[in-house]
Amino acid sequence: MLEGKATVKETDMSEKMQSHAMASASHALDLFDVSDSLSLAAHIKKDFDRAYGSGWQCVVGSNFGCFFTHSKGSFIYFSLETLNFLIFKSPSN
């Protein structure tokens, strides 16, 4: 596992949830090739859906832009290895 080597760029998550996000990303990197961004993102999204309820979104890659609305306390953007990870929960209407 690569836990502890992540760099948080922006977040409004609790420390516990941040640790979970980085551990989930690290575990995904143990299971899938670094070039398989879709499988990495799907694994993390499903992990967060199981742990915190449905509605989570995950984007993984080395170069992407985004603009979104998220539920308060559910956003993190961090880097691990050569990839950036964006995890957030969509707001419920």
C-alpha positions as CSV (number, residue, x, y, z in Angstrom):
1,M,0.0,0.0,0.0
2,L,1.1,3.5,-0.7
3,E,-0.8,5.1,2.1
4,G,0.9,8.3,3.5
5,K,2.4,9.3,0.1
6,A,-0.6,11.2,-1.1
7,T,-0.6,15.0,-1.3
8,V,-4.0,16.7,-0.6
9,K,-4.5,19.7,-2.8
10,E,-8.1,20.7,-1.7
11,T,-10.6,19.2,0.7
12,D,-13.5,19.9,3.0
13,M,-13.7,16.3,4.2
14,S,-13.1,15.2,7.8
15,E,-9.7,13.8,8.6
16,K,-11.1,10.3,8.9
17,M,-12.8,10.5,5.5
18,Q,-9.6,11.9,3.9
19,S,-7.7,9.0,5.3
20,H,-10.3,6.6,3.9
21,A,-10.1,8.3,0.4
22,M,-6.3,8.0,0.3
23,A,-6.4,4.4,1.6
24,S,-9.0,3.5,-1.0
25,A,-7.0,5.0,-3.8
26,S,-3.9,3.2,-2.6
27,H,-5.7,-0.1,-2.5
28,A,-7.1,0.5,-6.0
29,L,-3.6,1.0,-7.2
30,D,-2.6,-2.3,-5.7
31,L,-5.4,-4.0,-7.7
32,F,-5.3,-2.2,-11.0
33,D,-2.7,-0.9,-13.4
34,V,-2.0,2.8,-13.1
35,S,-3.1,3.3,-16.7
36,D,-6.5,1.9,-16.0
37,S,-8.1,5.1,-14.7
38,L,-11.7,3.8,-15.2
39,S,-11.2,0.7,-13.0
40,L,-9.4,2.8,-10.4
41,A,-12.3,5.4,-10.3
42,A,-15.0,2.7,-10.3
43,H,-13.3,0.8,-7.4
44,I,-13.1,4.0,-5.3
45,K,-16.6,5.1,-6.1
46,K,-18.1,1.8,-5.1
47,D,-16.0,1.8,-1.9
48,F,-17.4,5.2,-0.9
49,D,-21.0,4.2,-1.9
50,R,-20.7,1.2,0.4
51,A,-19.2,3.2,3.3
52,Y,-21.2,6.5,3.1
53,G,-24.3,5.8,1.0
54,S,-24.9,6.3,-2.7
55,G,-24.2,9.4,-4.8
56,W,-20.4,9.5,-4.8
57,Q,-18.4,10.4,-7.9
58,C,-14.7,9.8,-8.6
59,V,-12.5,11.1,-11.4
60,V,-8.9,9.7,-11.8
61,G,-6.3,10.9,-14.2
62,S,-3.2,13.0,-14.8
63,N,-4.8,15.9,-16.7
64,F,-8.4,16.9,-16.4
65,G,-10.6,19.9,-15.7
66,C,-13.9,19.9,-13.9
67,F,-16.7,22.1,-12.5
68,F,-19.3,20.6,-10.2
69,T,-21.5,21.1,-7.1
70,H,-20.9,18.8,-4.1
71,S,-22.5,18.1,-0.7
72,K,-20.7,20.0,2.1
73,G,-18.0,17.9,3.7
74,S,-17.7,15.4,0.9
75,F,-14.9,16.8,-1.4
76,I,-11.3,15.9,-1.8
77,Y,-8.7,16.4,-4.5
78,F,-5.3,14.8,-4.0
79,S,-2.4,13.3,-5.9
80,L,-0.9,9.8,-5.4
81,E,1.9,8.6,-7.6
82,T,1.4,10.1,-11.1
83,L,-2.4,10.4,-10.8
84,N,-4.8,13.0,-9.4
85,F,-8.0,11.8,-7.6
86,L,-11.2,13.8,-7.3
87,I,-13.8,12.3,-5.0
88,F,-17.1,14.1,-4.1
89,K,-20.7,13.3,-3.3
90,S,-23.4,14.8,-5.5
91,P,-25.9,17.0,-3.6
92,S,-29.3,15.5,-3.0
93,N,-32.3,17.5,-4.2
